[in-house]
Amino acid sequence: MSQFQKIINDSKPAVIDFWAAWCGPCRQISPVLENISKEPENSGIDFYKVDVDDHQDIAQEVGIKAMPTFVVFKDGNKVGELVGANPAGLKQLVQQGNAL
């Protein structure tokens, strides 16, 4: 099983940031995600980044059409998604993942 499959099938929620090196909004939101991931109340969630240029197969499998896209997975299911560099929306998505 691939590392990606292991991550999304885990019982611990995972927030995955689908980004690209050439994407300006991705670079802007990256420090926000970094800070959110370090907050103690988010210790029950794992955070990952997937470069869509390096992992086109994964991006295609998940249906990524724009960057940045943040997806929450738990037990193999996509349970939340946010498209765009929206700090308030990202915090809300992480809170949603925390509630699982």
Secondary structure, DSSP 8 states (H G I E B T S, - for coil): --HHHHHHTSSS-EEEEEE-TT-HHHHHHHHHHHHHHHSGGGTTSEEEEEETTT-HHHHHHHT--SSSEEEEEETTEEEEEEES--HHHHHHHHHHHHT-
